[in-house]
Protein backbone atom coordinates (compact mmCIF):
# COMPACT_ATOMS: atom_id res chain seq x y z
CA UNK A 1 0.00 0.00 0.00
CA UNK A 2 2.77 2.45 0.75
CA UNK A 3 4.40 1.84 -2.58
CA UNK A 4 1.20 2.53 -4.50
CA UNK A 5 0.66 5.74 -2.62
CA UNK A 6 4.21 6.75 -3.34
CA UNK A 7 3.70 5.99 -7.00
CA UNK A 8 0.60 8.14 -7.12
CA UNK A 9 2.38 11.00 -5.49
CA UNK A 10 5.20 10.70 -8.00
CA UNK A 11 2.75 10.65 -10.85
CA UNK A 12 0.86 13.65 -9.49
CA UNK A 13 4.06 15.55 -9.08
CA UNK A 14 5.12 14.77 -12.56
CA UNK A 15 1.78 15.24 -14.11
CA UNK A 16 2.36 18.92 -15.00
CA UNK A 17 5.34 17.98 -16.92
CA UNK A 18 3.60 15.06 -18.52
CA UNK A 19 0.68 17.20 -19.54
CA UNK A 20 2.97 19.33 -21.41
CA UNK A 21 4.68 16.46 -23.08
CA UNK A 22 1.73 14.08 -23.72
CA UNK A 23 -1.92 14.23 -24.53
CA UNK A 24 -4.79 13.61 -22.21
CA UNK A 25 -5.45 10.16 -23.61
CA UNK A 26 -1.94 9.08 -23.05
CA UNK A 27 -2.17 10.25 -19.50
CA UNK A 28 -5.31 8.19 -18.94
CA UNK A 29 -3.74 5.19 -20.55
CA UNK A 30 -0.69 5.56 -18.42
CA UNK A 31 -2.82 5.93 -15.32
CA UNK A 32 -4.78 2.85 -16.21
CA UNK A 33 -1.64 0.87 -16.73
CA UNK A 34 -0.26 2.17 -13.51
CA UNK A 35 -3.36 1.06 -11.63
CA UNK A 36 -3.16 -2.31 -13.29
CA UNK A 37 0.39 -2.65 -12.24
CA UNK A 38 -0.46 -1.66 -8.73
CA UNK A 39 -3.32 -4.16 -8.74
CA UNK A 40 -1.00 -6.88 -9.86
CA UNK A 41 1.47 -5.85 -7.22
CA UNK A 42 -1.24 -5.95 -4.58
CA UNK A 43 -2.50 -9.33 -5.81
CA UNK A 44 1.01 -10.72 -5.96
CA UNK A 45 1.74 -9.34 -2.53
CA UNK A 46 -1.48 -10.81 -1.11
CA UNK A 47 -1.05 -14.16 -2.79
CA UNK A 48 2.63 -14.42 -1.98
CA UNK A 49 2.20 -13.47 1.63
CA UNK A 50 -0.74 -15.88 2.03
CA UNK A 51 1.14 -18.72 0.48
CA UNK A 52 4.18 -17.91 2.53
CA UNK A 53 2.08 -17.74 5.67
CA UNK A 54 0.43 -21.06 4.77
CA UNK A 55 3.80 -22.62 4.07
CA UNK A 56 5.16 -21.16 7.29
CA UNK A 57 2.20 -22.57 9.22
CA UNK A 58 2.64 -25.94 7.54
CA UNK A 59 6.35 -25.90 8.29
CA UNK A 60 5.61 -25.00 11.89
CA UNK A 61 3.20 -27.95 12.12
CA UNK A 62 5.77 -30.29 10.64
CA UNK A 63 8.38 -28.98 13.02
CA UNK A 64 6.05 -29.62 15.91
CA UNK A 65 5.38 -33.13 14.69
CA UNK A 66 9.09 -33.75 14.26
CA UNK A 67 9.77 -32.41 17.73
CA UNK A 68 7.08 -34.72 19.12
CA UNK A 69 8.55 -37.66 17.21
CA UNK A 70 12.00 -36.75 18.50
CA UNK A 71 10.66 -36.64 22.03
CA UNK A 72 8.97 -40.02 21.53
CA UNK A 73 12.20 -41.47 20.14
CA UNK A 74 14.12 -40.08 23.09
CA UNK A 75 11.58 -41.73 25.44
CA UNK A 76 11.94 -45.01 23.60
CA UNK A 77 15.71 -44.77 23.73
CA UNK A 78 15.60 -44.13 27.45
CA UNK A 79 13.20 -47.08 27.95
CA UNK A 80 15.47 -49.27 25.83
CA UNK A 81 18.48 -48.23 27.89
CA UNK A 82 16.61 -49.08 31.10
CA UNK A 83 15.57 -52.45 29.64
CA UNK A 84 19.16 -53.14 28.61
CA UNK A 85 20.39 -52.40 32.09
CA UNK A 86 17.75 -54.71 33.55
CA UNK A 87 18.66 -57.45 31.08
CA UNK A 88 22.33 -57.08 31.95
CA UNK A 89 21.53 -57.42 35.62
CA UNK A 90 19.36 -60.47 34.90
CA UNK A 91 22.15 -61.99 32.79
CA UNK A 92 24.58 -61.50 35.63
CA UNK A 93 22.13 -63.20 37.99
CA UNK A 94 21.59 -66.07 35.53
CA UNK A 95 25.32 -66.53 35.02
CA UNK A 96 25.84 -66.64 38.76
CA UNK A 97 22.95 -69.12 39.21
CA UNK A 98 24.19 -71.28 36.34
CA UNK A 99 27.69 -71.32 37.76
CA UNK A 100 26.33 -72.32 41.16
CA UNK A 101 24.25 -75.11 39.58
CA UNK A 102 27.23 -76.40 37.58
CA UNK A 103 29.43 -76.33 40.68
CA UNK A 104 26.78 -78.12 42.72
CA UNK A 105 26.19 -80.77 40.05
CA UNK A 106 29.93 -81.31 39.67
CA UNK A 107 30.33 -81.85 43.40
CA UNK A 108 27.31 -84.18 43.49
CA UNK A 109 28.65 -86.11 40.51
CA UNK A 110 32.03 -86.51 42.18
CA UNK A 111 30.34 -87.72 45.35
CA UNK A 112 28.25 -90.23 43.37
CA UNK A 113 31.32 -91.45 41.50
CA UNK A 114 33.14 -91.89 44.80
CA UNK A 115 30.19 -93.78 46.25
CA UNK A 116 29.95 -95.98 43.15
CA UNK A 117 33.66 -96.73 43.33
CA UNK A 118 33.30 -97.67 46.98
CA UNK A 119 30.29 -99.87 46.19
CA UNK A 120 32.19 -101.48 43.32
CA UNK A 121 35.16 -102.14 45.58
CA UNK A 122 32.86 -103.55 48.24
CA UNK A 123 31.17 -105.74 45.63
CA UNK A 124 34.54 -106.99 44.44
CA UNK A 125 35.53 -107.72 48.02
CA UNK A 126 32.24 -109.58 48.52
CA UNK A 127 32.83 -111.59 45.36
CA UNK A 128 36.34 -112.44 46.51
CA UNK A 129 34.99 -113.41 49.95
CA UNK A 130 32.30 -115.59 48.37
CA UNK A 131 34.87 -117.22 46.13
CA UNK A 132 37.08 -117.97 49.09
CA UNK A 133 34.11 -119.27 51.09
CA UNK A 134 33.02 -121.51 48.22
CA UNK A 135 36.54 -122.82 47.79
CA UNK A 136 36.79 -123.52 51.52
CA UNK A 137 33.41 -125.25 51.41
CA UNK A 138 34.58 -127.36 48.47
CA UNK A 139 37.76 -128.24 50.36
CA UNK A 140 35.72 -129.16 53.41
CA UNK A 141 33.44 -131.39 51.37
CA UNK A 142 36.44 -132.98 49.68
CA UNK A 143 38.06 -133.65 53.06
CA UNK A 144 34.79 -135.06 54.41
CA UNK A 145 34.48 -137.30 51.35
CA UNK A 146 38.07 -138.44 51.77
CA UNK A 147 37.50 -139.18 55.45
CA UNK A 148 34.31 -141.09 54.63
CA UNK A 149 36.16 -143.07 51.98
CA UNK A 150 38.98 -143.85 54.42
CA UNK A 151 36.47 -144.93 57.06
CA UNK A 152 34.75 -147.18 54.55
CA UNK A 153 38.08 -148.65 53.50
CA UNK A 154 39.01 -149.37 57.10
CA UNK A 155 35.61 -150.90 57.72
CA UNK A 156 35.94 -153.13 54.67
CA UNK A 157 39.42 -154.09 55.76
CA UNK A 158 38.20 -155.00 59.22
CA UNK A 159 35.39 -157.05 57.72
CA UNK A 160 37.84 -158.97 55.57
CA UNK A 161 40.25 -159.63 58.51
CA UNK A 162 38.35 -160.66 61.63
CA UNK A 163 34.60 -160.06 61.57
CA UNK A 164 33.08 -159.97 65.03
CA UNK A 165 30.20 -158.66 66.98
CA UNK A 166 30.98 -155.01 66.12
CA UNK A 167 30.76 -155.78 62.39
CA UNK A 168 27.58 -157.76 62.76
CA UNK A 169 25.61 -155.08 64.63
CA UNK A 170 24.39 -153.23 61.46
CA UNK A 171 23.15 -156.53 60.02
CA UNK A 172 20.60 -157.14 62.74
CA UNK A 173 18.18 -154.74 61.01
CA UNK A 174 18.34 -156.78 57.82
CA UNK A 175 18.03 -160.30 59.25
CA UNK A 176 14.74 -162.04 60.00
CA UNK A 177 13.26 -162.01 63.46
CA UNK A 178 13.80 -164.89 65.88
CA UNK A 179 16.76 -167.14 66.23
CA UNK A 180 18.21 -166.15 62.88
CA UNK A 181 18.96 -162.68 64.29
CA UNK A 182 20.86 -164.10 67.28
CA UNK A 183 22.76 -166.83 65.45
CA UNK A 184 25.48 -164.65 63.86
CA UNK A 185 26.39 -163.27 67.28
CA UNK A 186 27.13 -166.68 68.76
CA UNK A 187 28.77 -168.47 65.82
CA UNK A 188 32.04 -167.64 64.12
CA UNK A 189 31.57 -167.31 60.35
CA UNK A 190 33.61 -169.57 58.13
CA UNK A 191 36.56 -168.01 56.34
CA UNK A 192 35.63 -169.40 52.91
CA UNK A 193 32.85 -166.96 51.93
CA UNK A 194 34.82 -163.85 53.03
CA UNK A 195 36.80 -163.34 49.76
CA UNK A 196 33.54 -162.13 48.18
CA UNK A 197 33.82 -158.95 50.28
CA UNK A 198 36.72 -157.20 48.43
CA UNK A 199 34.93 -156.95 45.04
CA UNK A 200 32.05 -155.17 46.76
CA UNK A 201 34.43 -152.59 48.25
CA UNK A 202 35.15 -151.28 44.77
CA UNK A 203 31.62 -150.23 44.00
CA UNK A 204 29.15 -151.07 46.79
CA UNK A 205 28.80 -149.05 50.01
CA UNK A 206 30.36 -150.31 53.23
CA UNK A 207 26.98 -151.11 54.76
CA UNK A 208 26.22 -153.48 51.88
CA UNK A 209 29.58 -155.19 52.41
CA UNK A 210 28.84 -155.72 56.09
CA UNK A 211 25.46 -157.20 55.28
CA UNK A 212 26.86 -159.78 52.86
CA UNK A 213 29.44 -161.25 55.24
CA UNK A 214 27.15 -162.47 58.02
CA UNK A 215 24.63 -163.76 55.54
CA UNK A 216 27.24 -166.11 54.13
CA UNK A 217 28.16 -167.27 57.62
CA UNK A 218 24.63 -168.16 58.70
CA UNK A 219 24.00 -171.94 58.55
CA UNK A 220 20.21 -171.80 58.91
CA UNK A 221 19.01 -170.09 55.69
CA UNK A 222 17.75 -172.29 52.89
CA UNK A 223 19.68 -172.76 49.63
CA UNK A 224 17.41 -170.16 47.98
CA UNK A 225 18.51 -167.56 50.51
CA UNK A 226 22.16 -168.50 49.97
CA UNK A 227 21.75 -167.97 46.23
CA UNK A 228 19.80 -164.72 46.67
CA UNK A 229 22.14 -163.23 49.28
CA UNK A 230 25.14 -162.63 46.90
CA UNK A 231 22.83 -160.59 44.65
CA UNK A 232 24.07 -157.38 46.37
CA UNK A 233 27.71 -157.85 45.23
CA UNK A 234 26.51 -158.64 41.69
CA UNK A 235 24.46 -155.41 41.56
CA UNK A 236 27.26 -153.42 43.22
CA UNK A 237 28.90 -152.26 39.93
CA UNK A 238 25.72 -150.28 39.20
CA UNK A 239 26.21 -148.21 42.38
CA UNK A 240 27.36 -145.08 40.49
CA UNK A 241 24.13 -145.15 38.48
CA UNK A 242 22.19 -143.08 41.05
CA UNK A 243 24.83 -140.37 40.74
CA UNK A 244 24.80 -140.61 36.95
CA UNK A 245 21.02 -140.59 37.07
CA UNK A 246 21.08 -137.42 39.15
CA UNK A 247 23.38 -135.83 36.61
CA UNK A 248 21.22 -136.98 33.69
CA UNK A 249 18.04 -135.74 35.34
CA UNK A 250 19.66 -132.39 36.05
CA UNK A 251 20.83 -132.20 32.44
CA UNK A 252 17.27 -132.82 31.22
CA UNK A 253 15.97 -130.08 33.51
CA UNK A 254 18.59 -127.70 32.16
CA UNK A 255 17.66 -128.50 28.57
CA UNK A 256 13.97 -127.95 29.35
CA UNK A 257 14.68 -124.51 30.85
CA UNK A 258 14.26 -125.44 34.52
CA UNK A 259 17.56 -123.87 35.53
CA UNK A 260 16.91 -123.75 39.27
CA UNK A 261 15.96 -127.44 39.33
CA UNK A 262 18.98 -128.21 37.17
CA UNK A 263 21.26 -126.37 39.60
CA UNK A 264 19.91 -128.35 42.53
CA UNK A 265 20.27 -131.61 40.59
CA UNK A 266 23.88 -130.94 39.62
CA UNK A 267 24.65 -129.95 43.21
CA UNK A 268 23.10 -133.19 44.46
CA UNK A 269 25.20 -135.11 41.93
CA UNK A 270 28.38 -133.49 43.29
CA UNK A 271 27.33 -134.19 46.88
CA UNK A 272 26.81 -137.85 46.03
CA UNK A 273 29.88 -138.30 43.88
CA UNK A 274 32.20 -135.34 44.34
CA UNK A 275 35.21 -137.19 42.93
CA UNK A 276 33.45 -138.86 40.00
CA UNK A 277 34.01 -138.35 36.31
CA UNK A 278 31.00 -136.05 36.04
CA UNK A 279 31.92 -133.87 39.03
CA UNK A 280 33.71 -131.18 37.02
CA UNK A 281 31.03 -131.19 34.34
CA UNK A 282 28.36 -130.93 37.06
CA UNK A 283 30.22 -128.00 38.62
CA UNK A 284 30.40 -126.31 35.23
CA UNK A 285 26.69 -126.90 34.63
CA UNK A 286 25.93 -125.40 38.05
CA UNK A 287 27.64 -122.26 36.79
CA UNK A 288 25.69 -122.45 33.53
CA UNK A 289 22.40 -122.78 35.44
CA UNK A 290 23.21 -119.69 37.49
CA UNK A 291 24.33 -117.83 34.37
CA UNK A 292 21.02 -118.57 32.65
CA UNK A 293 19.22 -117.19 35.73
CA UNK A 294 21.34 -114.01 35.41
CA UNK A 295 22.97 -114.65 38.78
CA UNK A 296 26.32 -113.77 37.28
CA UNK A 297 28.22 -113.22 40.53
CA UNK A 298 27.29 -116.70 41.81
CA UNK A 299 28.08 -118.24 38.42
CA UNK A 300 31.55 -116.65 38.58
CA UNK A 301 32.20 -118.45 41.87
CA UNK A 302 31.24 -121.83 40.39
CA UNK A 303 33.51 -121.30 37.39
CA UNK A 304 36.31 -120.18 39.72
CA UNK A 305 36.26 -123.49 41.59
CA UNK A 306 37.06 -125.31 38.34
CA UNK A 307 39.72 -122.75 37.37
CA UNK A 308 41.41 -122.94 40.79
CA UNK A 309 41.21 -126.65 41.48
CA UNK A 310 41.72 -128.01 37.94
CA UNK A 311 43.63 -125.50 35.77
CA UNK A 312 44.51 -128.20 33.20
CA UNK A 313 41.04 -129.69 32.88
CA UNK A 314 39.35 -129.60 29.47
CA UNK A 315 36.52 -127.52 30.92
CA UNK A 316 38.80 -124.84 32.37
CA UNK A 317 39.00 -122.69 29.18
CA UNK A 318 35.21 -122.85 28.86
CA UNK A 319 34.84 -121.89 32.52
CA UNK A 320 37.21 -118.96 32.01
CA UNK A 321 35.30 -117.83 28.91
CA UNK A 322 31.94 -117.93 30.68
CA UNK A 323 33.48 -116.18 33.68
CA UNK A 324 34.63 -113.36 31.41
CA UNK A 325 31.17 -113.17 29.85
CA UNK A 326 29.64 -112.98 33.33
CA UNK A 327 31.93 -110.09 34.28
CA UNK A 328 30.97 -108.42 31.01
CA UNK A 329 27.29 -108.80 31.94
CA UNK A 330 28.12 -107.14 35.27
CA UNK A 331 29.59 -104.18 33.30
CA UNK A 332 33.09 -104.99 34.57
CA UNK A 333 34.73 -104.88 31.16
CA UNK A 334 38.25 -104.42 32.53
CA UNK A 335 38.13 -107.76 34.36
CA UNK A 336 36.53 -109.38 31.31
CA UNK A 337 39.43 -108.16 29.15
CA UNK A 338 41.96 -109.61 31.60
CA UNK A 339 40.21 -113.00 31.55
CA UNK A 340 39.92 -113.07 27.74
CA UNK A 341 43.62 -112.23 27.47
CA UNK A 342 44.44 -115.01 29.96
CA UNK A 343 42.54 -117.52 27.78
CA UNK A 344 44.49 -116.38 24.73
CA UNK A 345 47.83 -116.59 26.55
CA UNK A 346 47.26 -119.87 28.45
CA UNK A 347 44.92 -121.78 26.11
CA UNK A 348 45.81 -120.36 22.70
CA UNK A 349 45.01 -123.57 20.79
CA UNK A 350 41.54 -124.04 22.30
CA UNK A 351 38.28 -123.01 20.55
CA UNK A 352 37.60 -120.75 23.51
CA UNK A 353 40.73 -118.74 22.67
CA UNK A 354 39.26 -117.82 19.26
CA UNK A 355 36.03 -116.74 20.93
CA UNK A 356 38.03 -114.76 23.49
CA UNK A 357 39.85 -112.91 20.67
CA UNK A 358 36.51 -112.00 19.09
CA UNK A 359 35.08 -110.76 22.37
CA UNK A 360 38.25 -108.89 23.27
CA UNK A 361 38.22 -107.05 19.94
CA UNK A 362 34.56 -106.13 20.49
CA UNK A 363 35.25 -104.49 23.87
Buried (B, 14 or more C-beta within 10 A) or exposed (E): EEEBEEBBEEBEEEBEEEEEEEEEEEBEEBEEEBEEEBEEBEEEEEEEEEEEEEEEEEEEEEEEEEEEEEEEEEEEEEEEEEEEEEEEEEEEEEEEEEEEEEEEEEEEEEEEEEEEEEEEEEEEEEBEEBBEEBBEEBEEEBEEBEEEEEEBEEBBEBBBEEBEEEBBEBBEEEBEEEEEBEBBEEEEBEEEBBEBBBBBBEBBBBEBBBBBBBBBBBEEBEEEEBEEBBEBBEBBEEBBEEBBEBBBBBBEBBEEEBBEBBBBBBBBBBEBBBEBEBBBBBBBBBBBBBBBBEBBBBBBBBBBBBBBBBEEBEBBBBBBBBBBBBBBBBEBEEBBBEBBBBBBEBBEEBEBBEBBBEBBEEE
